[in-house]
Amino acid sequence: MFMRTCYFLIVPFVLLSIISSLFGQSEKQSPPPLVVVSEITTGIMTPKTEFIGTVNYPYISDVAAEVNGKADYVNLEEGFRVKKGELLVKTNSDLLRKEIKSKKALRDQVLSDIDLALLNKQRVEKLYHEEVVSQQMYDEIIFKLINFEKKSDSIKAELESLSIELQKKNIRSPFNGVILKKYVQVGEWLTPGTVIATIAQTDVVEVVLNVPEKICLLIKQNMDAVVKINEKIFHGKIFVVIPHGDVSTRTFPVRIRITDAETLMSGMEAVVSLPSGEETKSLLVDRDAIINFFGNTVVFAVKDSQAYMTPVRVLDYSETKAGIEGVGLMEGTEVVIKGNERLRDGQRINVKREGI
């Protein structure tokens, strides 16, 4: 294993040295550049392996009409983003508004009848106790009042139902999202269940990837996961490891949820770093020390005011540090953290130590 690691690190080193020498021949007469360096330290890091996944929308809704009506207003365009509660489609409500107006007038009439019945009750009640009117007349007044009150309650319930129906004439977005598909145009007749649009929620996206069973044993629900999409870093959490694998590949689906990612789109490629081993002691460098040189990951180690390019393998990243391994590197070795982008292997440098 040690020999394989050495081979992995030494071969790129030889190739990169040749490339760097050719690349820097025109700069031999340049004065030594000023660079900032820091020392390699040691610490506990977890080795990571990168896996390729795909961005998906976890919540996709077929938004549908709930009541009948002709579409008078349509605010739908495929690919457009919408906010929660935004009006998407408005259906004609002329007849419904007339019916509501009629019901309100009818209820006002019934309320007037109730007021009159209450006055009659008060008059008759006094006469009844004086035994001027009969029991039958008194009962008729009481039951007429009850009848009007029941009728008022019935009309009130009908008005509430019609008001709800009127609200449902306006079809609104159920969440912040993007319109994937539009199904209606102005003038079309909608019935309950008619789908007007397919909308994907964008507040949360999901990265789906397949990982080997060994990795599944090292991860768990709600564990943090670093996701790189289009060279931008996102911080997500493992939502679930689905315990149903592919027998041919022995891999299992893993879903990672990312919030505040409205710029992401379904189908994008995502690179996810997941633990590939137990915590171990490793060399730690400032993240700025690590650069990409012709497709290889390297740091520039400093010795006798010269910068030596050293290929490294990154084990893990933290907020400011990276765990690495590389031939010839050890605790206390100085590496360039600023100005390393323009260096070549073996170049003389003017050293400024971090914090000085």
C-alpha positions as CSV (number, residue, x, y, z in Angstrom):
1,M,0.0,0.0,0.0
2,F,2.9,2.4,0.9
3,M,4.6,1.6,-2.4
4,R,1.4,2.3,-4.4
5,T,1.0,5.6,-2.6
6,C,4.6,6.6,-3.3
7,Y,4.2,5.7,-7.0
8,F,0.9,7.8,-7.1
9,L,2.7,10.8,-5.7
10,I,6.2,10.6,-7.3
11,V,5.2,10.0,-10.9
12,P,3.1,13.2,-11.1
13,F,5.9,15.0,-9.3
14,V,8.4,14.2,-12.1
15,L,6.0,15.1,-14.9
16,L,5.0,18.4,-13.1
17,S,8.6,19.3,-12.6
18,I,9.3,19.0,-16.3
19,I,6.1,21.0,-17.2
20,S,6.9,23.7,-14.6
21,S,10.5,24.1,-15.9
22,L,9.3,24.6,-19.5
23,F,6.6,26.9,-18.3
24,G,9.0,29.1,-16.3
25,Q,12.0,29.4,-18.8
26,S,10.8,32.8,-19.9
27,E,10.8,34.0,-16.3
28,K,14.4,33.1,-15.4
29,Q,15.5,36.8,-15.2
30,S,12.5,37.8,-13.0
31,P,13.2,38.9,-9.4
32,P,12.1,36.5,-6.6
33,P,8.4,37.0,-6.0
34,L,7.1,37.8,-2.5
35,V,5.0,35.0,-1.1
36,V,3.3,34.2,2.2
37,V,4.0,30.9,3.9
38,S,2.6,28.9,6.8
39,E,3.7,25.7,8.6
40,I,2.2,22.3,8.2
41,T,0.6,21.1,11.4
42,T,-1.0,17.8,12.4
43,G,-4.5,17.0,13.5
44,I,-7.4,14.6,13.3
45,M,-9.2,14.3,9.9
46,T,-11.5,11.9,8.3
47,P,-10.5,10.6,4.9
48,K,-13.0,11.4,2.2
49,T,-13.9,10.1,-1.2
50,E,-15.7,12.0,-3.9
51,F,-18.9,10.6,-5.6
52,I,-20.8,11.8,-8.6
53,G,-24.5,12.5,-8.0
54,T,-27.4,14.3,-9.8
55,V,-29.4,17.2,-8.6
56,N,-33.2,16.5,-8.4
57,Y,-36.3,18.4,-7.1
58,P,-37.7,16.3,-4.2
59,Y,-41.1,18.1,-4.3
60,I,-42.9,18.4,-7.6
61,S,-46.6,19.2,-7.7
62,D,-49.3,19.0,-10.4
63,V,-51.2,22.1,-9.4
64,A,-54.9,21.7,-10.3
65,A,-58.2,23.6,-10.3
66,E,-60.7,22.9,-7.5
67,V,-63.8,24.4,-9.0
68,N,-65.4,24.9,-12.4
69,G,-64.7,28.0,-14.4
70,K,-63.3,29.6,-17.6
71,A,-59.7,30.8,-17.3
72,D,-59.8,34.6,-17.5
73,Y,-56.2,35.2,-16.4
74,V,-53.2,32.9,-16.8
75,N,-49.8,33.8,-15.3
76,L,-47.8,30.8,-16.4
77,E,-44.6,30.5,-18.4
78,E,-42.4,27.4,-18.4
79,G,-39.1,28.0,-16.7
80,F,-40.3,31.1,-14.8
81,R,-40.0,31.2,-11.0
82,V,-42.9,31.8,-8.7
83,K,-43.3,32.7,-5.1
84,K,-45.6,31.0,-2.6
85,G,-49.1,32.4,-2.9
86,E,-48.5,34.0,-6.2
87,L,-51.6,34.1,-8.5
88,L,-51.2,31.6,-11.4
89,V,-54.7,31.3,-12.9
90,K,-58.0,33.2,-12.2
91,T,-61.3,31.7,-13.4
92,N,-64.4,33.7,-14.2
93,S,-66.5,34.4,-11.1
94,D,-69.3,36.7,-12.4
95,L,-72.2,34.3,-11.7
96,L,-70.7,33.3,-8.4
97,R,-70.5,36.9,-7.2
98,K,-74.1,37.5,-8.3
99,E,-75.2,34.4,-6.2
100,I,-73.3,35.7,-3.2
101,K,-74.9,39.1,-3.5
102,S,-78.3,37.4,-3.7
103,K,-77.6,35.3,-0.7
104,K,-76.5,38.3,1.3
105,A,-79.7,40.1,0.5
106,L,-81.8,37.1,1.5
107,R,-79.9,36.8,4.8
108,D,-80.5,40.5,5.5
109,Q,-84.2,39.9,4.9
110,V,-84.2,36.9,7.3
111,L,-82.4,39.0,9.9
112,S,-85.1,41.6,9.6
113,D,-87.7,38.8,10.1
114,I,-85.9,37.7,13.2
115,D,-85.9,41.3,14.7
116,L,-89.7,41.5,14.0
117,A,-90.2,38.0,15.5
118,L,-88.3,39.0,18.7
119,L,-90.6,42.1,19.1
120,N,-93.7,39.9,18.7
121,K,-92.3,37.4,21.2
122,Q,-91.8,40.1,23.8
123,R,-95.3,41.5,23.3
124,V,-97.0,38.1,23.3
125,E,-94.9,36.8,26.2
126,K,-96.3,39.5,28.5
127,L,-99.9,38.8,27.4
128,Y,-99.3,35.1,27.7
129,H,-98.3,35.4,31.4
130,E,-101.4,37.6,31.9
131,E,-103.4,34.7,30.3
132,V,-104.7,37.1,27.6
133,V,-103.4,34.9,24.7
134,S,-103.5,31.2,24.2
135,Q,-100.7,28.7,24.5
136,Q,-101.1,27.9,20.8
137,M,-100.5,31.5,19.8
138,Y,-97.5,31.8,22.0
139,D,-96.0,28.6,20.7
140,E,-96.5,29.8,17.1
141,I,-94.6,33.0,17.8
142,I,-91.7,31.0,19.4
143,F,-91.4,28.5,16.6
144,K,-91.6,31.2,14.0
145,L,-88.6,32.9,15.6
146,I,-86.7,29.6,15.8
147,N,-87.5,28.9,12.1
148,F,-86.1,32.3,11.1
149,E,-82.9,31.7,13.2
150,K,-82.3,28.3,11.6
151,K,-82.9,29.8,8.1
152,S,-80.3,32.5,8.9
153,D,-77.8,29.9,10.0
154,S,-78.4,28.0,6.8
155,I,-77.9,31.0,4.6
156,K,-74.8,32.0,6.6
157,A,-73.3,28.5,5.9
158,E,-74.1,28.8,2.2
159,L,-72.4,32.2,2.1
160,E,-69.3,30.8,3.7
161,S,-69.3,27.9,1.2
162,L,-69.7,30.4,-1.7
163,S,-66.9,32.6,-0.3
164,I,-64.6,29.5,-0.2
165,E,-65.5,28.7,-3.7
166,L,-64.8,32.3,-4.7
167,Q,-61.3,32.0,-3.2
168,K,-60.7,28.8,-5.1
169,K,-61.4,30.7,-8.3
170,N,-57.9,32.1,-7.8
171,I,-55.3,29.3,-8.2
172,R,-52.1,30.2,-6.4
173,S,-48.6,28.6,-6.1
174,P,-48.4,26.3,-3.1
175,F,-44.7,27.1,-2.6
176,N,-41.6,28.9,-4.0
177,G,-40.7,27.1,-7.1
178,V,-40.2,27.0,-10.9
179,I,-42.8,26.1,-13.5
180,L,-41.8,23.0,-15.3
181,K,-44.9,22.5,-17.5
182,K,-47.8,24.7,-18.5
183,Y,-51.1,23.1,-19.4
184,V,-53.8,25.9,-19.8
185,Q,-54.4,29.0,-21.9
186,V,-56.8,31.9,-21.4
187,G,-60.3,31.0,-22.3
188,E,-60.1,27.3,-21.5
189,W,-62.8,25.7,-19.3
190,L,-61.4,24.1,-16.1
191,T,-63.1,21.5,-14.1
192,P,-62.1,20.2,-10.6
193,G,-58.9,18.2,-11.0
194,T,-57.8,19.9,-14.2
195,V,-54.0,20.3,-14.0
196,I,-52.9,23.8,-14.8
197,A,-49.1,23.4,-14.3
198,T,-46.3,21.3,-12.9
199,I,-44.3,23.2,-10.4
200,A,-41.1,22.1,-8.6
201,Q,-40.2,23.5,-5.2
202,T,-36.8,25.2,-5.2
203,D,-36.4,26.0,-1.5
204,V,-34.9,22.5,-1.1
205,V,-33.1,20.4,-3.7
206,E,-31.9,16.8,-3.4
207,V,-28.7,15.2,-4.6
208,V,-29.1,11.5,-5.4
209,L,-26.0,9.3,-5.7
210,N,-25.1,5.6,-5.4
211,V,-22.3,4.6,-3.0
212,P,-20.6,1.3,-2.1
213,E,-21.8,-0.6,1.0
214,K,-18.5,0.2,2.8
215,I,-19.4,3.9,2.6
216,C,-23.0,3.3,3.8
217,L,-21.6,1.9,7.1
218,L,-19.7,5.2,7.7
219,I,-22.5,7.6,7.0
220,K,-25.8,8.3,8.8
221,Q,-28.9,10.4,8.6
222,N,-28.4,14.2,9.2
223,M,-24.6,13.9,8.8
224,D,-23.1,17.0,7.1
225,A,-22.0,16.6,3.5
226,V,-20.0,18.9,1.3
227,V,-21.4,19.2,-2.2
228,K,-19.6,20.9,-5.2
229,I,-21.8,22.0,-8.1
230,N,-20.3,24.1,-10.9
231,E,-17.2,24.8,-8.8
232,K,-19.4,26.2,-6.0
233,I,-19.5,24.7,-2.6
234,F,-22.9,23.8,-0.9
235,H,-23.4,22.4,2.5
236,G,-26.1,19.7,2.8
237,K,-27.2,17.0,5.1
238,I,-27.7,13.3,4.4
239,F,-31.5,12.9,4.3
240,V,-31.7,9.1,3.9
241,V,-29.7,6.0,2.9
242,I,-32.1,3.8,1.1
243,P,-31.6,0.2,2.3
244,H,-32.3,-1.4,-1.1
245,G,-29.1,-1.8,-3.2
246,D,-28.2,-2.8,-6.7
247,V,-27.1,-6.4,-6.5
248,S,-24.9,-6.1,-9.6
249,T,-22.9,-3.1,-8.3
250,R,-23.4,-3.5,-4.5
251,T,-24.2,0.2,-4.3
252,F,-27.0,1.9,-2.4
253,P,-28.9,5.2,-3.1
254,V,-28.2,8.1,-0.9
255,R,-30.2,11.3,-0.8
256,I,-28.7,14.6,0.4
257,R,-30.8,17.7,1.0
258,I,-29.6,21.2,0.3
259,T,-31.5,24.3,1.4
260,D,-31.2,27.9,0.1
261,A,-30.2,26.6,-3.3
262,E,-32.6,28.3,-5.7
263,T,-29.9,28.6,-8.4
264,L,-29.6,24.9,-8.8
265,M,-31.5,23.0,-11.5
266,S,-32.6,19.4,-11.8
267,G,-30.1,17.3,-13.7
268,M,-27.0,19.1,-12.7
269,E,-23.9,17.1,-11.8
270,A,-22.9,17.2,-8.2
271,V,-19.6,16.0,-6.6
272,V,-20.2,14.9,-3.0
273,S,-17.4,14.2,-0.5
274,L,-18.3,11.4,1.9
275,P,-16.2,9.6,4.6
276,S,-14.3,6.7,3.3
277,G,-12.5,5.7,6.5
278,E,-12.2,6.2,10.3
279,E,-10.8,9.4,11.8
280,T,-7.0,9.4,11.5
281,K,-4.0,11.7,12.3
282,S,-2.9,13.6,9.2
283,L,-0.9,16.6,8.0
284,L,-2.9,19.8,8.0
285,V,-2.3,22.8,5.7
286,D,-4.1,26.0,5.0
287,R,-6.7,25.5,2.3
288,D,-5.1,28.3,0.2
289,A,-1.9,26.2,0.0
290,I,-3.6,23.7,-2.3
291,I,-3.8,24.6,-6.0
292,N,-4.5,22.8,-9.2
293,F,-1.6,22.6,-11.6
294,F,-2.4,21.1,-15.0
295,G,-5.0,18.8,-13.5
296,N,-3.0,17.8,-10.5
297,T,-3.4,18.8,-6.9
298,V,-0.1,20.3,-5.5
299,V,1.4,22.5,-2.8
300,F,4.6,24.5,-2.9
301,A,6.9,23.5,-0.1
302,V,9.6,26.0,0.9
303,K,13.3,25.1,1.6
304,D,16.3,27.5,1.5
305,S,14.2,30.3,0.0
306,Q,13.1,28.1,-2.9
307,A,9.6,26.7,-3.7
308,Y,9.4,23.0,-4.6
309,M,6.2,21.7,-6.1
310,T,4.9,18.7,-4.3
311,P,1.9,16.6,-5.5
312,V,-0.5,15.8,-2.6
313,R,-3.6,13.8,-2.0
314,V,-6.4,15.6,-0.1
315,L,-8.0,13.5,2.6
316,D,-10.6,16.0,3.9
317,Y,-11.4,19.7,4.1
318,S,-12.5,21.7,7.1
319,E,-13.5,25.4,7.0
320,T,-9.9,26.7,6.9
321,K,-7.7,23.6,6.7
322,A,-7.2,20.5,4.6
323,G,-5.9,17.1,5.5
324,I,-3.2,15.9,3.1
325,E,-0.5,13.4,2.4
326,G,2.5,13.9,0.2
327,V,6.1,12.6,-0.2
328,G,8.6,14.6,1.8
329,L,6.0,16.6,3.7
330,M,6.0,16.6,7.5
331,E,4.9,18.7,10.5
332,G,6.8,22.0,10.4
333,T,7.4,22.1,6.7
334,E,6.6,25.5,5.3
335,V,4.2,25.8,2.4
336,V,3.2,28.8,0.2
337,I,-0.4,30.0,0.9
338,K,-0.3,33.3,-1.0
339,G,1.3,33.8,-4.4
340,N,1.5,30.1,-5.2
341,E,-0.5,30.4,-8.4
342,R,2.4,32.0,-10.3
343,L,5.3,29.8,-9.0
344,R,7.3,27.2,-10.8
345,D,9.2,24.2,-9.3
346,G,12.5,25.2,-7.8
347,Q,11.9,29.0,-8.2
348,R,13.6,31.3,-5.7
349,I,11.2,33.3,-3.6
350,N,11.1,36.1,-1.1
351,V,9.4,34.6,2.0
352,K,7.0,36.4,4.3
353,R,5.7,34.3,7.1
354,E,2.0,34.3,8.0
355,G,1.1,36.8,10.8
356,I,4.4,38.7,10.5
